[in-house]
Amino acid sequence: MSNKSTLPTVAYFSMEYAIDVSMRTYAGGLGILAGDYLKGAKDYNYPLIGIGIKWKQGYTDQFVDKDNKVYDSYKNYDYNHLKDTKVKVKVKIYDQDVTCKVWLLEKFNTAPLYLLDTDLPENDNRWITANLYGGFEDSRLAQEIVLGIGGIKTLRALNIKVDIYHFNEGHALFAGFELIREKMETGLSFNEAVKKSREEIVFTTHTPIIEGNESHSIMRMLSIGANNGFTIEELASLGGVPFNMTVGALRLSKISNAVAQLHKETANDMWKNIKNRSNIIGITNAIHIKTWVDPDMIKAAEDFNKTELWNNHIKNKKKLMAFVKERTGIQLKEDSLLIGFSRRAAPYKRSNLIFKNSNIIDPLLNEGKIQIVFSGKAHPLDDTGKHIIEELVSFSKKYPNSVVFLQNYDMEIGRILTQGSDVWLNNPRRPLEASGTSGMKAAMNGVLNLSILDGWWPEACKDGINGWQFGDGMESDDTEFIDKHDSDALYEVLTHKVIPTFYSDRDKWISMMKESILSTKDYFSVKRMLEEYYSKMYEK
Ligand SMILES: *Cc1c(COP(=O)(O)O)cnc(C)c1O
């Protein structure tokens, strides 16, 4: 793959891109993946461009008030690193023309990223691109029309020749609808156009949580115009009834991928009853190292300089401690084991698992044997998620010197926490974590993973050598049973392995840090991921 000029040109469609903390175009892991991918494409000179949306208010700024209540806050953001391409395209929503202005990101060293924006005086519907994941049904459909149909029109208006259209998640599916419509305009039937379009579409599926795979009422789709001229039967032949975006994308792609090897099994099983779908292969996620990893840590690991490795880690731990002090007033201890945990607040991620048995956890926290820094956001419309955050905040009040909650999780917190913690805790209910990338950031920074064998970790874990597993890959539908099983396993590994190694065998700890870095830095680099996407998904 040395001559990149012969590679197919790829248009990557994603609802979100995490490029920089100052850009309000992301919510979480999906955006982190997309942003890292575009940066890698730029670094390694791949012919790839991104299509996304310029979210005026971004996702949510989320805080907790004096009474422990989570609240969301929105403001309009300035994007002063975007160039006006002078291109405008039109899409139809409720039979009305909506104009989308096209901006080009010019900073932060990414592959070209075009962002669509409906916040224009000529639009009645200026709100469409206001809030990322801000609404359900009609407002989400409108956003997806802008991304998909507007995105294809943007490529045509800019005269960019594309070989492959890559949909990151089902949100981008309407781009496929527009490809079909274009072909029908040249005289093809719907079925012929589907067949031809499929040859140029690839799809990445993400969440194994069934509700996370968006579906829409076909009647709503018709009324808003998301059918793009197709009949009810034609729509149903792709996405079923109700219309499932993931199912539609699985049927409208030549090949699909899951985002880790275990997720490949989960996804194939999850969609096994869907006929006429593309095959789902596994391409494990990866990260853009320059964005997330302290280069001094990689260098010290490569030189196997134990003193440097430890001193650099302490430098990063002190940065995290200073950050915590500034945000919360709490002074953490440099000598005490620091556990980091930041996740979207969703029940399957089990943020509270470590608190399950207070007989075990109370003394560890009260005596300062461990300290835990949490962060995370709930979706603004998710009361269960907000309750999880409120519970974490109440734990931080119960253990005021050893449990911290950092409000308003973002890329900056993500970076500081995955560089400055000693241990990175991850305890989803298996197999519901598709991949996870925060653990990769941690691993390459010499922060030891302590994780359930879910997502990417089964591919990387050498237990007791580059981190730890707990739970032995056990799965059960009985949540009470599995939560008890996994929390017992967590306590066992924490008290018998992690804590003794940290306090009594520093030499082994530092060797594990080195192993953690060296065993992950190549395979979980976005460079490998790009090579796999090009060779397994994009090339004929
Ligand atoms: C890395 C990162 C994520 C993704 O991490 P997961 O392991 O999938 O939870 C999400 N949000 C932010 C801000 C991050 O930095």
The ligand as a MOL file (V3000), in Angstrom:
LIG
                    3D

  0  0  0     0  0            999 V3000
M  V30 BEGIN CTAB
M  V30 COUNTS 15 15 0 0 0
M  V30 BEGIN ATOM
M  V30 1 C -11.8310 8.4770 24.6870 0
M  V30 2 C -13.1010 9.1880 24.9730 0
M  V30 3 C -14.3320 8.5250 24.8260 0
M  V30 4 C -14.4480 7.0870 24.4040 0
M  V30 5 O -14.0630 6.2460 25.4260 0
M  V30 6 P -14.8260 4.8960 25.8100 0
M  V30 7 O -13.7430 3.9880 26.1950 0
M  V30 8 O -15.5770 4.4400 24.6160 0
M  V30 9 O -15.7160 5.2730 26.9320 0
M  V30 10 C -15.4980 9.2280 25.0840 0
M  V30 11 N -15.4690 10.5160 25.4690 0
M  V30 12 C -14.3140 11.1860 25.6270 0
M  V30 13 C -14.3520 12.6120 26.0450 0
M  V30 14 C -13.0940 10.5490 25.3910 0
M  V30 15 O -11.9560 11.2330 25.5340 0
M  V30 END ATOM
M  V30 BEGIN BOND
M  V30 1 1 1 2
M  V30 2 1 2 3
M  V30 3 2 2 14
M  V30 4 1 3 4
M  V30 5 2 3 10
M  V30 6 1 4 5
M  V30 7 1 5 6
M  V30 8 2 6 7
M  V30 9 1 6 8
M  V30 10 1 6 9
M  V30 11 1 10 11
M  V30 12 2 11 12
M  V30 13 1 12 13
M  V30 14 1 12 14
M  V30 15 1 14 15
M  V30 END BOND
M  V30 END CTAB
M  END
